Every structure is written in C-alpha cells, then in structure tokens.
Amino acid sequence: MQKIAFNDLGAQYRCLKEEIDAGIAEVIEGCHFISGPQVEELEQELCQYTGRRYCVTVSNGTDALLMPLMAYGIGPGDAVFVPSFTFVATAEVVSLVGATPVFCDVKEGTFNLDPASLREQVERIEKEGKLKPRMVIPVDLFGLPAEYPEIEEICKEHGLLMMEDGAQGFGGELGEKKACSFGDVSATSFFPAKPLGCYGDGGAVFTDDEDLYKKLVSIRVHGKGDFKYDNVRVGLNARLDTLQAAILLPKLHAFDTENAARRWAAARYTERLKDKFCTPDTPKGYTSSWAQYTLKAESPEERAALTGALKEAGVPSMVYYPKPLHRQAVYQNLGHQAESLPVSESLCERVFSLPMHGYITAEIVDYVCEILNNAKK
C-alpha cells in the first residue's frame, strides 16, 4: 500500500501542473502581484459558478467572515448566533467587532446548526433584552449546506441578517442552488485543505446587494473611497494576492471533476462502512462537497481505539473538533453551563475524519474501510 495522505495536494498539483505553472509564470512575467487581472477574472468566474451577482476575493477565510460584519456595522451590544460545533473563526470574527457570539447546538445527523436550537436562543436573547439580535451565521460543516429554508424563515420572523459560512461548503448544493449563494451575504475560504484551495491563504465574499458589495470593496483596501488615498471608513489590508488567483483559476476549472470524485469516494466509504458505523447523513435534496468524510464513534474510548488502529496501519485521520466553542477558554466569560449544548459536546468526543480528496483511489478507500471494519468491536 502506498503512503496515504489525508488530503493529497501533491496528486492534484501533478494533474494540474502545466496550467498552474503557466499561471504563476504569467503573473511573475507581468509583475502585477497585487490586484492583477487574474483577480478580477477569478471573481467573475466565481460569480458564474455560485450564481451570485458580486464576488470580492480577500486574503483569507477569516477576513471573508469579518468584512461583512464591519460593513453592516455590527458591534457592541449586538448578538450574532453561531453553531458551537465548528472552527473558532466563525465566532472569533463576532468578537473582533465587539459583538457577542451566542452559541447554538447542532444536529446529530448532519453536524449543522439546529434550527430549533437557533429559535430557542434567539427568543432567549430577545426576552432577556440585554443584547440586540442582529445576525445568524450558519456553517456548511464538512461540505454539507446548512438547513437554509428553515433558518431563513427564523431570520425573517425576527428581522435577522444571515451570513453563510461556506468555508468548507464550496461545491455543495441545496436543490438547484450552490453553496455560497445563500443569505444576505456568504463567505468561503481558499485555505489549501478546502475543497477549492490555493497555495497559501485566501477567501471570498459573495452577495447580490450592490451597496454591500461597494462597502466590501472599500473595506478590503483600508476603507478606500474613490481612490487608495481617500479613506472613508476603517478598513483592512485584505486583498487576495494575484499569484493565488492564478493558482485558483485552473483549480476552479477542474473543480467539478474533483468534486465528483469526492462524492464517489464518499459513496464508496458509506457502502463499505454502513453496516458497522454511523455514516454521514445527507438529507434528501442536499449534496455535500465532502470537505471531510466524518464518522461518529460510540464513545471517546472507541474513537481512540479506531484512530489508533488507523495510525498503526499508516492511515491518517483528524478530529474536527475536539472541544465545542462554548467550552473554549476564550468564551468562558459567557457563562455557559456544562452540558448546555449536549449534541455539540457529544460530537466533539466522538467524531473523526478519514482521508478525502479529489484524487483518492478505490484501493485507498477500500484499505481504510478494511482497517476500520476489522477494528470495530
């Protein structure tokens, strides 16, 4: 058995080497390292892919989440509702603008924001009257779009903005709509391990709102007005490098092929593991981009045994995420009680993810499944 990579970026590069190398060479020869023509070209193609009117590429996925909060003027005294079972950036950006993250639980089957928990938390905050509810940030965790029809209804009822955190979701679908097309605004990450990843940091913000788009373009370059040295608001230095845009273009052109390969691999995992394991739940009408293929052990002890067996057999695995956000030290001041979000807490103790990428082979999938099935008591 060949050495197994959790996410084989080398295999992707070997397949796309000619196009990627040519794109890099073109940027170097043209010397347009900041805001070169490849950036605008990428933004146009990302709009075509997602169906959004506007795209603003940025320096990383965290800035992609932060900038809309800045543009909407969200800050101290505001409440922003986020799932507790996700990466810290989703809540971190709320804290960075001075607002308060309000953590909600997720569903056991999909790992995504539970609309019932969201409604409960929104009504609690409204009743307490200490914070003003402003926004919900659902996360397309592991590549599966969140339950947007139900979440949008809650947002309409309570006058809330919604920002889709599609950092892991790019390429997923709900009905005929693609990930990053939901909500008032959406954000994604081009971190190398993401379904569409560059060779460093990068991200993008999407919207159909022209006024918001103009504010985002301003914030991206130090709050510029008509030109770079006309500053009309506090902003960031958040531009996507031209080199990264040139790398992303051939990857975007190959994305549907790679996405189909991840879906094939996920189906093969599920077929071979479903008799012994709780495999991921993809509701009817939803399509995941399979940023990760994640299983649930029955207990922390079983997870340790299974990941240990994989490691011994030369198979890498990852735990996303070992601690829920509401239990992180940075958010202890919010006063969450033990077991306050039980599904998030339980999942953090039991989940583990398997090798997944657009170039994984049947041999590798079958080998991983054989190890797991043999290790399962």
NORPE-V870385 format. One record per residue. N is the residue number from 1. RES is the residue in three letters. SS is DSSP state (helix for helix, strand for strand, loop for the rest). PSI is psi in whole degrees, -180 to 180 (999 if undefined). Layout:
# NORPE-V870385
n:N res:RES ss:SS psi:PSI
n:N res:RES ss:SS psi:PSI
This chain:
# NORPE-V870385
n:1 res:MET ss:loop psi:130
n:2 res:GLN ss:loop psi:162
n:3 res:LYS ss:loop psi:132
n:4 res:ILE ss:loop psi:129
n:5 res:ALA ss:loop psi:144
n:6 res:PHE ss:loop psi:-42
n:7 res:ASN ss:loop psi:105
n:8 res:ASP ss:loop psi:82
n:9 res:LEU ss:helix psi:-27
n:10 res:GLY ss:helix psi:-41
n:11 res:ALA ss:helix psi:-40
n:12 res:GLN ss:helix psi:-44
n:13 res:TYR ss:helix psi:-42
n:14 res:ARG ss:helix psi:-34
n:15 res:CYS ss:helix psi:-37
n:16 res:LEU ss:helix psi:13
n:17 res:LYS ss:helix psi:-47
n:18 res:GLU ss:helix psi:-46
n:19 res:GLU ss:helix psi:-41
n:20 res:ILE ss:helix psi:-46
n:21 res:ASP ss:helix psi:-40
n:22 res:ALA ss:helix psi:-39
n:23 res:GLY ss:helix psi:-42
n:24 res:ILE ss:helix psi:-45
n:25 res:ALA ss:helix psi:-38
n:26 res:GLU ss:helix psi:-40
n:27 res:VAL ss:helix psi:-45
n:28 res:ILE ss:helix psi:-42
n:29 res:GLU ss:helix psi:-38
n:30 res:GLY ss:helix psi:-20
n:31 res:CYS ss:loop psi:25
n:32 res:HIS ss:loop psi:75
n:33 res:PHE ss:loop psi:-24
n:34 res:ILE ss:strand psi:127
n:35 res:SER ss:loop psi:38
n:36 res:GLY ss:loop psi:172
n:37 res:PRO ss:helix psi:-25
n:38 res:GLN ss:helix psi:-27
n:39 res:VAL ss:helix psi:-49
n:40 res:GLU ss:helix psi:-39
n:41 res:GLU ss:helix psi:-44
n:42 res:LEU ss:helix psi:-44
n:43 res:GLU ss:helix psi:-42
n:44 res:GLN ss:helix psi:-42
n:45 res:GLU ss:helix psi:-33
n:46 res:LEU ss:helix psi:-37
n:47 res:CYS ss:helix psi:-45
n:48 res:GLN ss:helix psi:-39
n:49 res:TYR ss:helix psi:-44
n:50 res:THR ss:helix psi:-21
n:51 res:GLY ss:loop psi:7
n:52 res:ARG ss:loop psi:156
n:53 res:ARG ss:loop psi:-36
n:54 res:TYR ss:strand psi:145
n:55 res:CYS ss:strand psi:134
n:56 res:VAL ss:strand psi:107
n:57 res:THR ss:strand psi:147
n:58 res:VAL ss:strand psi:179
n:59 res:SER ss:loop psi:-25
n:60 res:ASN ss:loop psi:170
n:61 res:GLY ss:helix psi:-28
n:62 res:THR ss:helix psi:-44
n:63 res:ASP ss:helix psi:-33
n:64 res:ALA ss:helix psi:-32
n:65 res:LEU ss:helix psi:-36
n:66 res:LEU ss:helix psi:-43
n:67 res:MET ss:helix psi:-43
n:68 res:PRO ss:helix psi:-36
n:69 res:LEU ss:helix psi:-42
n:70 res:MET ss:helix psi:-44
n:71 res:ALA ss:helix psi:-35
n:72 res:TYR ss:loop psi:-5
n:73 res:GLY ss:loop psi:27
n:74 res:ILE ss:loop psi:134
n:75 res:GLY ss:loop psi:-152
n:76 res:PRO ss:loop psi:136
n:77 res:GLY ss:loop psi:-8
n:78 res:ASP ss:strand psi:147
n:79 res:ALA ss:strand psi:133
n:80 res:VAL ss:strand psi:127
n:81 res:PHE ss:strand psi:126
n:82 res:VAL ss:strand psi:152
n:83 res:PRO ss:strand psi:149
n:84 res:SER ss:loop psi:-23
n:85 res:PHE ss:loop psi:83
n:86 res:THR ss:loop psi:-180
n:87 res:PHE ss:loop psi:151
n:88 res:VAL ss:loop psi:-25
n:89 res:ALA ss:helix psi:-33
n:90 res:THR ss:helix psi:-39
n:91 res:ALA ss:helix psi:-32
n:92 res:GLU ss:helix psi:-42
n:93 res:VAL ss:helix psi:-31
n:94 res:VAL ss:helix psi:-45
n:95 res:SER ss:helix psi:-36
n:96 res:LEU ss:helix psi:-31
n:97 res:VAL ss:loop psi:3
n:98 res:GLY ss:loop psi:0
n:99 res:ALA ss:loop psi:177
n:100 res:THR ss:strand psi:121
n:101 res:PRO ss:strand psi:134
n:102 res:VAL ss:strand psi:116
n:103 res:PHE ss:strand psi:139
n:104 res:CYS ss:strand psi:160
n:105 res:ASP ss:loop psi:170
n:106 res:VAL ss:strand psi:172
n:107 res:LYS ss:loop psi:141
n:108 res:GLU ss:loop psi:-40
n:109 res:GLY ss:loop psi:-41
n:110 res:THR ss:loop psi:-14
n:111 res:PHE ss:loop psi:0
n:112 res:ASN ss:loop psi:165
n:113 res:LEU ss:strand psi:128
n:114 res:ASP ss:loop psi:114
n:115 res:PRO ss:helix psi:-33
n:116 res:ALA ss:helix psi:-41
n:117 res:SER ss:helix psi:-39
n:118 res:LEU ss:helix psi:-49
n:119 res:ARG ss:helix psi:-42
n:120 res:GLU ss:helix psi:-44
n:121 res:GLN ss:helix psi:-39
n:122 res:VAL ss:helix psi:-46
n:123 res:GLU ss:helix psi:-34
n:124 res:ARG ss:helix psi:-45
n:125 res:ILE ss:helix psi:-40
n:126 res:GLU ss:helix psi:-42
n:127 res:LYS ss:helix psi:-41
n:128 res:GLU ss:helix psi:-36
n:129 res:GLY ss:loop psi:12
n:130 res:LYS ss:loop psi:-29
n:131 res:LEU ss:loop psi:154
n:132 res:LYS ss:strand psi:116
n:133 res:PRO ss:strand psi:128
n:134 res:ARG ss:strand psi:-41
n:135 res:MET ss:strand psi:153
n:136 res:VAL ss:strand psi:136
n:137 res:ILE ss:strand psi:88
n:138 res:PRO ss:loop psi:152
n:139 res:VAL ss:strand psi:134
n:140 res:ASP ss:loop psi:73
n:141 res:LEU ss:helix psi:137
n:142 res:PHE ss:helix psi:13
n:143 res:GLY ss:helix psi:-7
n:144 res:LEU ss:loop psi:123
n:145 res:PRO ss:loop psi:146
n:146 res:ALA ss:loop psi:175
n:147 res:GLU ss:loop psi:74
n:148 res:TYR ss:helix psi:-39
n:149 res:PRO ss:helix psi:-44
n:150 res:GLU ss:helix psi:-41
n:151 res:ILE ss:helix psi:-41
n:152 res:GLU ss:helix psi:-37
n:153 res:GLU ss:helix psi:-43
n:154 res:ILE ss:helix psi:-42
n:155 res:CYS ss:helix psi:-42
n:156 res:LYS ss:helix psi:-42
n:157 res:GLU ss:helix psi:-35
n:158 res:HIS ss:helix psi:9
n:159 res:GLY ss:loop psi:40
n:160 res:LEU ss:loop psi:143
n:161 res:LEU ss:strand psi:159
n:162 res:MET ss:strand psi:131
n:163 res:MET ss:strand psi:120
n:164 res:GLU ss:strand psi:123
n:165 res:ASP ss:strand psi:94
n:166 res:GLY ss:loop psi:31
n:167 res:ALA ss:loop psi:-36
n:168 res:GLN ss:loop psi:-7
n:169 res:GLY ss:loop psi:-11
n:170 res:PHE ss:loop psi:125
n:171 res:GLY ss:loop psi:-14
n:172 res:GLY ss:loop psi:167
n:173 res:GLU ss:strand psi:149
n:174 res:LEU ss:strand psi:108
n:175 res:GLY ss:loop psi:-127
n:176 res:GLU ss:loop psi:3
n:177 res:LYS ss:strand psi:138
n:178 res:LYS ss:strand psi:155
n:179 res:ALA ss:loop psi:149
n:180 res:CYS ss:loop psi:12
n:181 res:SER ss:loop psi:6
n:182 res:PHE ss:loop psi:153
n:183 res:GLY ss:strand psi:180
n:184 res:ASP ss:loop psi:-30
n:185 res:VAL ss:strand psi:154
n:186 res:SER ss:strand psi:157
n:187 res:ALA ss:strand psi:148
n:188 res:THR ss:strand psi:169
n:189 res:SER ss:strand psi:144
n:190 res:PHE ss:loop psi:25
n:191 res:PHE ss:loop psi:143
n:192 res:PRO ss:loop psi:-33
n:193 res:ALA ss:loop psi:-6
n:194 res:LYS ss:loop psi:163
n:195 res:PRO ss:loop psi:-43
n:196 res:LEU ss:loop psi:104
n:197 res:GLY ss:loop psi:149
n:198 res:CYS ss:loop psi:-164
n:199 res:TYR ss:loop psi:51
n:200 res:GLY ss:loop psi:-144
n:201 res:ASP ss:loop psi:151
n:202 res:GLY ss:loop psi:164
n:203 res:GLY ss:strand psi:-179
n:204 res:ALA ss:strand psi:150
n:205 res:VAL ss:strand psi:140
n:206 res:PHE ss:strand psi:143
n:207 res:THR ss:strand psi:164
n:208 res:ASP ss:loop psi:1
n:209 res:ASP ss:loop psi:113
n:210 res:GLU ss:helix psi:-41
n:211 res:ASP ss:helix psi:-43
n:212 res:LEU ss:helix psi:-41
n:213 res:TYR ss:helix psi:-45
n:214 res:LYS ss:helix psi:-39
n:215 res:LYS ss:helix psi:-40
n:216 res:LEU ss:helix psi:-41
n:217 res:VAL ss:helix psi:-39
n:218 res:SER ss:helix psi:-49
n:219 res:ILE ss:helix psi:-36
n:220 res:ARG ss:helix psi:-30
n:221 res:VAL ss:strand psi:71
n:222 res:HIS ss:loop psi:32
n:223 res:GLY ss:loop psi:36
n:224 res:LYS ss:strand psi:154
n:225 res:GLY ss:loop psi:-115
n:226 res:ASP ss:loop psi:-25
n:227 res:PHE ss:loop psi:175
n:228 res:LYS ss:loop psi:-36
n:229 res:TYR ss:loop psi:15
n:230 res:ASP ss:loop psi:103
n:231 res:ASN ss:strand psi:116
n:232 res:VAL ss:loop psi:-10
n:233 res:ARG ss:loop psi:166
n:234 res:VAL ss:loop psi:130
n:235 res:GLY ss:loop psi:-159
n:236 res:LEU ss:loop psi:169
n:237 res:ASN ss:strand psi:90
n:238 res:ALA ss:loop psi:34
n:239 res:ARG ss:loop psi:147
n:240 res:LEU ss:loop psi:130
n:241 res:ASP ss:strand psi:144
n:242 res:THR ss:helix psi:-38
n:243 res:LEU ss:helix psi:-42
n:244 res:GLN ss:helix psi:-38
n:245 res:ALA ss:helix psi:-41
n:246 res:ALA ss:helix psi:-33
n:247 res:ILE ss:helix psi:-37
n:248 res:LEU ss:helix psi:-29
n:249 res:LEU ss:helix psi:-53
n:250 res:PRO ss:helix psi:-30
n:251 res:LYS ss:helix psi:-38
n:252 res:LEU ss:helix psi:-38
n:253 res:HIS ss:helix psi:-30
n:254 res:ALA ss:loop psi:1
n:255 res:PHE ss:helix psi:-44
n:256 res:ASP ss:helix psi:-37
n:257 res:THR ss:helix psi:-45
n:258 res:GLU ss:helix psi:-40
n:259 res:ASN ss:helix psi:-43
n:260 res:ALA ss:helix psi:-37
n:261 res:ALA ss:helix psi:-39
n:262 res:ARG ss:helix psi:-39
n:263 res:ARG ss:helix psi:-39
n:264 res:TRP ss:helix psi:-45
n:265 res:ALA ss:helix psi:-41
n:266 res:ALA ss:helix psi:-42
n:267 res:ALA ss:helix psi:-37
n:268 res:ARG ss:helix psi:-42
n:269 res:TYR ss:helix psi:-51
n:270 res:THR ss:helix psi:-43
n:271 res:GLU ss:helix psi:-36
n:272 res:ARG ss:helix psi:-14
n:273 res:LEU ss:helix psi:-14
n:274 res:LYS ss:loop psi:-25
n:275 res:ASP ss:loop psi:-25
n:276 res:LYS ss:loop psi:-17
n:277 res:PHE ss:loop psi:158
n:278 res:CYS ss:strand psi:97
n:279 res:THR ss:loop psi:163
n:280 res:PRO ss:loop psi:145
n:281 res:ASP ss:loop psi:121
n:282 res:THR ss:loop psi:102
n:283 res:PRO ss:loop psi:158
n:284 res:LYS ss:loop psi:133
n:285 res:GLY ss:loop psi:-8
n:286 res:TYR ss:strand psi:146
n:287 res:THR ss:strand psi:126
n:288 res:SER ss:loop psi:150
n:289 res:SER ss:loop psi:-2
n:290 res:TRP ss:loop psi:53
n:291 res:ALA ss:loop psi:-37
n:292 res:GLN ss:loop psi:148
n:293 res:TYR ss:strand psi:111
n:294 res:THR ss:strand psi:127
n:295 res:LEU ss:strand psi:162
n:296 res:LYS ss:strand psi:121
n:297 res:ALA ss:loop psi:167
n:298 res:GLU ss:loop psi:-18
n:299 res:SER ss:loop psi:164
n:300 res:PRO ss:helix psi:-36
n:301 res:GLU ss:helix psi:-41
n:302 res:GLU ss:helix psi:-40
n:303 res:ARG ss:helix psi:-44
n:304 res:ALA ss:helix psi:-40
n:305 res:ALA ss:helix psi:-42
n:306 res:LEU ss:helix psi:-45
n:307 res:THR ss:helix psi:-30
n:308 res:GLY ss:helix psi:-41
n:309 res:ALA ss:helix psi:-40
n:310 res:LEU ss:helix psi:-46
n:311 res:LYS ss:helix psi:-43
n:312 res:GLU ss:helix psi:-31
n:313 res:ALA ss:loop psi:5
n:314 res:GLY ss:loop psi:22
n:315 res:VAL ss:loop psi:119
n:316 res:PRO ss:loop psi:147
n:317 res:SER ss:loop psi:164
n:318 res:MET ss:strand psi:151
n:319 res:VAL ss:loop psi:112
n:320 res:TYR ss:loop psi:101
n:321 res:TYR ss:loop psi:143
n:322 res:PRO ss:loop psi:-14
n:323 res:LYS ss:loop psi:131
n:324 res:PRO ss:loop psi:157
n:325 res:LEU ss:helix psi:-37
n:326 res:HIS ss:helix psi:-11
n:327 res:ARG ss:helix psi:0
n:328 res:GLN ss:loop psi:147
n:329 res:ALA ss:helix psi:-36
n:330 res:VAL ss:helix psi:-22
n:331 res:TYR ss:helix psi:17
n:332 res:GLN ss:helix psi:-26
n:333 res:ASN ss:helix psi:-14
n:334 res:LEU ss:helix psi:-10
n:335 res:GLY ss:loop psi:29
n:336 res:HIS ss:loop psi:136
n:337 res:GLN ss:loop psi:156
n:338 res:ALA ss:loop psi:138
n:339 res:GLU ss:loop psi:21
n:340 res:SER ss:loop psi:-27
n:341 res:LEU ss:loop psi:79
n:342 res:PRO ss:helix psi:-35
n:343 res:VAL ss:helix psi:-45
n:344 res:SER ss:helix psi:-43
n:345 res:GLU ss:helix psi:-40
n:346 res:SER ss:helix psi:-44
n:347 res:LEU ss:helix psi:-39
n:348 res:CYS ss:helix psi:-27
n:349 res:GLU ss:helix psi:-13
n:350 res:ARG ss:helix psi:-21
n:351 res:VAL ss:strand psi:152
n:352 res:PHE ss:strand psi:146
n:353 res:SER ss:strand psi:147
n:354 res:LEU ss:strand psi:164
n:355 res:PRO ss:loop psi:134
n:356 res:MET ss:loop psi:127
n:357 res:HIS ss:loop psi:175
n:358 res:GLY ss:loop psi:1
n:359 res:TYR ss:loop psi:16
n:360 res:ILE ss:loop psi:147
n:361 res:THR ss:loop psi:162
n:362 res:ALA ss:helix psi:-36
n:363 res:GLU ss:helix psi:-43
n:364 res:ILE ss:helix psi:-46
n:365 res:VAL ss:helix psi:-46
n:366 res:ASP ss:helix psi:-37
n:367 res:TYR ss:helix psi:-46
n:368 res:VAL ss:helix psi:-45
n:369 res:CYS ss:helix psi:-37
n:370 res:GLU ss:helix psi:-43
n:371 res:ILE ss:helix psi:-47
n:372 res:LEU ss:helix psi:-45
n:373 res:ASN ss:helix psi:-37
n:374 res:ASN ss:helix psi:-30
n:375 res:ALA ss:helix psi:-20
n:376 res:LYS ss:loop psi:124
n:377 res:LYS ss:loop psi:999
